């Protein structure tokens, strides 16, 4: 896990954003498996890196995210606001982590 923090090239900020995200998950009562948390950390680490170097993702087709709940997209938006210089569509990609955890959690 520490390696993923390091890959962001700003480990302290990466840890802060991850802790913030974990608080949001807890508030929304969304539980993630260890594998889901690792995937989320990997994404956040990449976001911190992109933010630092002002790298933009390619715009996404928002129609692909119609099945994603408003709650998941809003949570992702809150996380993305913690980092400057991110493409506005980053929240859609991040929302998939939350939505997947919600769906898999409801199947148990």
Secondary structure, 3 states (H helix, E strand, C coil): CHHHHHHCCCHHHHHHHHHHHHHHHHHCCCCCCHHHHHHHHHHHHHHHHHHHHCCCCCCCCHHHHCCCCHHHHHHHHHHHCCCCCCCCCHHHHHHHHHHHHHHHHHCC
